[in-house]
């Protein structure tokens, strides 16, 4: 009887263990590492976009440009926003990985949001559990700690993530407009008055060179015709003497005359090859002199064309980076909302669009670095 009771208790324990396991499996929290990794790439995109725009603004935009001034004053705060977002998403990963204590999870998330809020504050306005963006003031930490579920806590953070997304997205949109002006400035830089002067100078020198070649060709042609006439005349006399010798004239005088004329004909042919009597050195000197002026201009224009190609390629890639970062920062908001739903429904997080957008940011940054290295070669 006692053994039956023990067996029953063991069976009940096994059933209870299975039920607990099933419960824990059904409450499995989603993997948020993809969200955190993507947040890191978005932060990199925001950081690089700011650097790119600031450098471009200094070089190509007027000092009193509103976009340049806005960036100078505000972009560090935007950068802090995504830096804080990375910290927040990293805290989410840690919290989900150690998800045995829900109340502790929520408290930890509240602390992470407190840190997020502190980093988000404008200068002089930052405070624990608070941040200010676009003139609006937010307090979240205490509210999140008050929630009992991680889903509710993440949901409470959504307005803050959405606000950060909108502010930075709007700024990136302004950058896109300004970068189009920068692109036009870059294009005009490589077709400056100095470049136009070089092109004009090159055309003039090449025209002079062509004239020298033309005169040399004409004079060479005249000289060659002169030699051809003399050679033909000499050949006729030789032909006549050869006919006399063939007809039986074997006198020494005829043989000597024929030999002398044949030697003279050979010399005429050599003179024609060397254009004897025509001072080709004068033309060669002029050609060498003109080429010495033409070559550096051609090299300079070629280098300018190569730099222009790289500069245009870089500016397009930089504009592309800003566009991709804008897409990604907007996708952060959507994916964070999806994260709240996945927590509520205990299902996997769908973050494919955000992950792809983050990968595109990384690819574009690599491309910009490649172009920069080619510029420095």
MARDRENKE-55302 format. One record per residue: x negated, y negated, z of N, C-alpha, C in turn; residue in three letters. Coordinates in steps of 0.2 Angstrom, whole numbers, plus 5000, padded with zeros to 4 digits. Last residue first. Example, Ala and Ser with C-alpha at 12.3 -4.5 7.8 and 13.67 -1.06 7.14 Angstrom:
493650115035493250055036493650005039Ser
493450285039493850225039493450165039Ala
% end
This chain:
477447154736476947194733476447144729Unk
478547094741477847084745477347114741Unk
479547144734479447074734478747054736Unk
479647274739479447264732479247184731Unk
480147254752479447284751479147274744Unk
481447204748480947164752480247184751Unk
481947324743481847264739481347214742Unk
482047394755481647424749481447364744Unk
482847324763482147334765481747354759Unk
484047344755483747274756483047274758Unk
484247484757484147454750483847384751Unk
484447484771483847524768483747494761Unk
485747424771485147394774484447424772Unk
486447514764486347444761485747414764Unk
486547624772486247634766486047564763Unk
487147564784486447594784486147594777Unk
488447544778488047484781487247504781Unk
488847664775488747624769488347564772Unk
489047724787488447754783488347704777Unk
490147644791489447634795488947664791Unk
491047694782490947624782490247614786Unk
491147834787490847814780490647744780Unk
491647814800490947844799490647824792Unk
492847754797492347714800491647744800Unk
493447864790493347794787492847754790Unk
493447964800493047974794492947904790Unk
493947994812493547934812493247924805Unk
495148064822494948054815494647984814Unk
494848164836494848094833494648094826Unk
495848304840495248274838495348204835Unk
497048284854496848304848496148274846Unk
497948234864497448284866497248324859Unk
498748134863498948194860498448254861Unk
498048034869498748044872498948114869Unk
496848034862496848044869497548064872Unk
497347994850497048064850496948084858Unk
497747864853498247914851497947984852Unk
496547804855497047804860497547854859Unk
495947814842495647854848496147854854Unk
496647734835496747804833496447844839Unk
496147614840496847624841497047704840Unk
494847634835494947624842495747644844Unk
495147624821494847684824494947684832Unk
495547494820495947544818495747614821Unk
494347424824494947414827495447474826Unk
493447474815493347484822493947474826Unk
493747414803493947484804493847504811Unk
493247294804493947294804494147364805Unk
491947324803492147294810492947294810Unk
491847374790491747424796492047394802Unk
492147264782492547324782492547364788Unk
491047184786491747164787492247224787Unk
490047264782490047254789490747234791Unk
490247254768490347324771490347314779Unk
489947114766490647144764490747214768Unk
488647114770489147074774489847094772Unk
488147194760488047214767488547174771Unk
488347124749488647184749488647204757Unk
487547014751488247004750488647064752Unk
486347084750486547054756487247034756Unk
486447134736486447184742486547154749Unk
486347004730486947054729486947104735Unk
485046974734485646934736486246974735Unk
484247074728484347064735484947024738Unk
484447044715484647104717484747104725Unk
483946914714484646924713484946994715Unk
482646944718483046904722483746904721Unk
482247034707482247054714482647014718Unk
482346944696482747004696482847034703Unk
481446844700482146824700482546884700Unk
480246914700480546894706481246874706Unk
480246934686480246994690480546974697Unk
480146804681480746844679480746904684Unk
478946764687479546734689480146774687Unk
478046844680478146854687478746824690Unk
478346794667478446864668478546874676Unk
477846664669478546674668478746744669Unk
476446694672476846654677477646664676Unk
476046754660476046794666476446754672Unk
476246644651476646704650476646744657Unk
475346554656476046534656476446594656Unk
474146634654474346614661475046594662Unk
474146634639474146694644474446684651Unk
474046504634474646544633474646604639Unk
472646474635473246434638473846464639Unk
472046574629471846564636472346514639Unk
472546554616472746614620472546604627Unk
471846444612472646434613472846494617Unk
470546494611470746434616471446434617Unk
470646594601470446604608470646554613Unk
471046504591471446564593471346584600Unk
469846434589470546394591471046444593Unk
468946534586468846484592469546454594Unk
469446574574469446624580469346584586Unk
469246464566469946494568469946534574Unk
467846464566468246404568468946424570Unk
467546584561467346574568467746514570Unk
467746584547468246614551468146594559Unk
467346494535467146484542467646514547Unk
466946564520467446544524467346544532Unk
465746624516465946554513466546524516Unk
466346784516465846744516465946674513Unk
467246884521467546814519466946764519Unk
466847014522466646964527466946894526Unk
467347064510467547094516467447044522Unk
466646984501467346974502467647004508Unk
465347034503465546964504466246954505Unk
465547154497465347154505465547084507Unk
465747124484466247164488466147154495Unk
464547064481465147024481465747054485Unk
463747174482463647114487464247074487Unk
464147244471464147274478464147224483Unk
463747154461464447174462464647204469Unk
462347154462462747094463463547104464Unk
462147284457461947264464462347204466Unk
462647274444462947324449462747304456Unk
461647174439462447164439462747204444Unk
460447254440460547194443461247174444Unk
460747354431460647374438460747304442Unk
460947284419461447324422461347334429Unk
459647234417460247184418460847224421Unk
458847354416458747304421459347254423Unk
459447404404459447444410459347394416Unk
459047304395459847314396459847354403Unk
457647304396458047244397458747254399Unk
457347434391457247414398457647354400Unk
458547514380458047464381458047454389Unk
459447604375459047624381458547574382Unk
460947614367460447564369460147584375Unk
461947714365461247724363460747674364Unk
463147694370463047694363462347704360Unk
462947684383463247744381463247744373Unk
462447554384462047614386462247674383Unk
463547484380462947484376462547544377Unk
464447514391464647544384464047544379Unk
463747454401463847524401464047554394Unk
464047324396463347344396463347424397Unk
465347314399465147304392464447334391Unk
465547334412465847384408465547374401Unk
464847214417464547284418464847334413Unk
465847124413465147124410464747194411Unk
466847164421466947164414466247164410Unk
466447144434466547214432466647214424Unk
466347004434465747044435465847114432Unk
467746984434467346954429466646994428Unk
468147044446468447064440467947044434Unk
467346964455467247034455467547064448Unk
468046844453467246844452467146924451Unk
469346874458469146844451468446854449Unk
469046904471469346954466469246934459Unk
468646784476468146844476468446894471Unk
469846714475469246694472468746744471Unk
470646784483470846784476470146764472Unk
470046764495470046834493470146834485Unk
470246634497469546654496469546724493Unk
471646634498471346594493470646624491Unk
471746704510472046734504471746694497Unk
471146624519470846694518471146724511Unk
471946514519471346504516470946574515Unk
473146584524473146554517472446544514Unk
472746634536472946674531472946644524Unk
472446504542471846554541472046604536Unk
473646454543473146414539472546464537Unk
474246544552474546534545474046504540Unk
473546534563473546594560473746584552Unk
473846404566473146424565473146484561Unk
475246414568475046374563474346394561Unk
475346494579475646524573475346484567Unk
474846404589474446474587474646504580Unk
475846314589475146294587474746354585Unk
476846394594476946364588476246344585Unk
476346424607476446474602476546454595Unk
476346294612475746324611475746384606Unk
477746274612477346224609476646254607Unk
478246374621478446374614478046324610Unk
477546334633477346404629477646404622Unk
478246214636477446214634477246284631Unk
479446264639479346224633478646214631Unk
479246344650479446374644479346334638Unk
478746244659478346304657478546334650Unk
479946174660479346144657478846194655Unk
480746274666480946244660480346214656Unk
480046284678480146334674480246314667Unk
480246154683479646174682479546234677Unk
481646144685481346104680480646124678Unk
482146324687482046254689481746214684Unk
482746454688482746414682482646344683Unk
482646494701482246534696482346504689Unk
483646424707482946414709482446444704Unk
484846464702484546404699483846394701Unk
484946584709484946584702484646524699Unk
485046534722484546574720484446574713Unk
486246454721485646424722485046464720Unk
487146564719487146514714486446474714Unk
487046624732486846664726486746614720Unk
487546524740486846544740486646574734Unk
488846534736488546474735487746484735Unk
489046654742489146644734488846584732Unk
488946634755488346674751488446674744Unk
490146574758489446534758488946574754Unk
490946684758491046624753490446584753Unk
490446764767490446784760490546734756Unk
490546694779489946704776489946724769Unk
491946704781491646634779490946644776Unk
491946834784492346814778492046744776Unk
491346834796490946874790491346854783Unk
492246774803491646744802491246774796Unk
493246864803493446804800492746764799Unk
492646974810492846984803492946914799Unk
492546914822491946934818492046944811Unk
493846904826493446844826492846864822Unk
494347034824494646984821494146924820Unk
493647114834493647134827493847074822Unk
493947054846493247054844493247064836Unk
495347084846495147014845494447014843Unk
495247224846495547194841495347124840Unk
494647244859494347264853494547234847Unk
495747184867495047154867494647174860Unk
496747274864496847194862496147164862Unk
496247394869496347384862496447314860Unk
496247424883495647394880495747374872Unk
497347494885497347424888496747384885Unk
497047614879497547574876497547494878Unk
496147654888495847644882496347594878Unk
497047674899496547634900496247614893Unk
497947774894498247704896497647654896Unk
497047874892497447854886497647784888Unk
496647904905496147874901496547844895Unk
497847864918497647904912497147864908Unk
498147774927498047834930497747884924Unk
497647604929497947654926497747724928Unk
496847514936497447534939497847584936Unk
495747494928495647544934496347564937Unk
496347404919496147474917496047524923Unk
496447294927497047324924496947394922Unk
495047264930495547284935496147314933Unk
494647234916494347284921494847314926Unk
495147124909495447194908495247244913Unk
495546964904495347004910495647074909Unk
495046834893495346904894495046924900Unk
495546684884495246714890495546784891Unk
495146604869495646644873495246684878Unk
494246534861494646494865495146534870Unk
493646634854494046594850494546554855Unk
493446724869493246724861493846684858Unk
492846774884493146714880492946724873Unk
493046884897492746864892493146814888Unk
492846984913493246924909492746914903Unk
492147054923492847074920493247024916Unk
491246914928491346984929492147004927Unk
491046794915491146814922491346884922Unk
490546654905490446724906490646744914Unk
490346524903491046554904491046624906Unk
489146494900489446454905490146484907Unk
489346544884488846514888489246474894Unk
490646664883490346604880489846584885Unk
490646844886490846774888490346724884Unk
490346974884490746934879490846864880Unk
489747024895489347004889489646964884Unk
490847034903490346994905489946974899Unk
491647134896491847064897491347014898Unk
490747244897490947224890491147144891Unk
490847264911490147244908490347214901Unk
492147294912491947234915491247214912Unk
492147414904492547354902492347294905Unk
491447494913491147474907491447414903Unk
492347494924491747464925491347444918Unk
493347564918493447494920492847464921Unk
492747684916492847644910493047574912Unk
492647724929492047714925492147674919Unk
493947734932493547684936492947674932Unk
494247844923494547784922494247724926Unk
493447944929493347924922493647854921Unk
494047954941493347934941493147904934Unk
495248014937495247954941494547914941Unk
494748134931495148084927495048014931Unk
493448234931493748184936494148124933Unk
492848294921493148334926493548294931Unk
492148244909492848234910493248274915Unk
490948194904490948214911491748214913Unk
491148164891490748214892490748244899Unk
491948044893492248104890491848164891Unk
490947964898491547974902491848044900Unk
489947954888489747984894490348004898Unk
490847894878490547954877490347994883Unk
491147774884491647814883491347884882Unk
489847714884490147734891490747784890Unk
489747684871489247734874489547754881Unk
490747594869490847654866490347714869Unk
490147494877490747514879490847584876Unk
488947464870488947494877489547524879Unk
489547424858489047484858489047514865Unk
490147304863490547364860490147424860Unk
488947234865489447254871489847314869Unk
488647214853488147244857488547274863Unk
489647134848489547204845489047244849Unk
489447024856490047054856490047124853Unk
488146974853488347004859488947044860Unk
488446924840488046984841488147014847Unk
489246824844489546874840489146944840Unk
488346744850488946774854489246824850Unk
487546714840487246754845487746784849Unk
488246634832488146704830487846744835Unk
488546494835488946544837488746614836Unk
487546404831487846394837488246454840Unk
487246444818486746424823486946424830Unk
488446454812488046514813487546504818Unk
488846314811489246364815488846424816Unk
487846264803487946244810488346294814Unk
488146334791487546344794487546324801Unk
489446294788489346364789488646374793Unk
489246154787489646174792489546254794Unk
487746074783488246124780488646154787Unk
486745994785487345974788487946024786Unk
485746054778485646054785486346034788Unk
486246154764486046084767486146094774Unk
485546314760486146274762485846204765Unk
484346384757484746364752485346314753Unk
483546414769483246404763483746364757Unk
484546424779483946374780483646354773Unk
485346524774485646454775485046404776Unk
484546634773484746604767485046534768Unk
484346654787483746634783483946604776Unk
485646674791485346614794484746594790Unk
486046784784486346724782485946664785Unk
485146884790485146864782485446804781Unk
485546884803484846864801484846844794Unk
486846924802486746854805486046834803Unk
486747044796487046994792486946924795Unk
486047114807485647094800486047044796Unk
487147114816486447084818486047064811Unk
488047184809488247114811487547084813Unk
487347304807487647274802487747194803Unk
487247354820486647334816486847294810Unk
488547364824488147314827487547294823Unk
488847474815489147414814488747354818Unk
488047574821487847554814488247484813Unk
488647584834487947564833487747534826Unk
489947634830489847564833489147534833Unk
489547754825489747704820489747634823Unk
489347814838488747814833488947754827Unk
490547804843490047774846489447764841Unk
491347884835491547814836490947774839Unk
490648004836490647974830490847904830Unk
490948034850490248014848490247984841Unk
492048074855492048004853491347984851Unk
493048214854492348194854492348124851Unk
494448214866494148214859493448194859Unk
494748324880494648254877494348254870Unk
495948454883495248434880495248364877Unk
497048504887496948434889496248414887Unk
497048634883497548584880497448514882Unk
496048684891495948674884496448624881Unk
496648674904496048634903495948624895Unk
497648764902497848694903497248654902Unk
496948884900497348854894497548784895Unk
496348894912495948884906496348854901Unk
497448914920497048854921496648834915Unk
497849034915498348974914497948914915Unk
496749114919496949104912497349044910Unk
496949104933496249084929496449074922Unk
498149164935498049094936497449064933Unk
497849294931498349254927498249184928Unk
496949324941496749324934497149284929Unk
497749314952497149274951496949264944Unk
498549424950498849354950498249304949Unk
497749524951498049514944498349444944Unk
497349514964496849504959497149494952Unk
498649544970498249474971497749464966Unk
498749674966499249624964498949554964Unk
497749734972497749734965498249684962Unk
498149714985497549684983497549684975Unk
499349794985499349714987498749684984Unk
498749914984499249884979499349814979Unk
498049934995497649924989498149904983Unk
499149945004498649885005498249874998Unk
499650065000500050005000499649945000Unk
% end
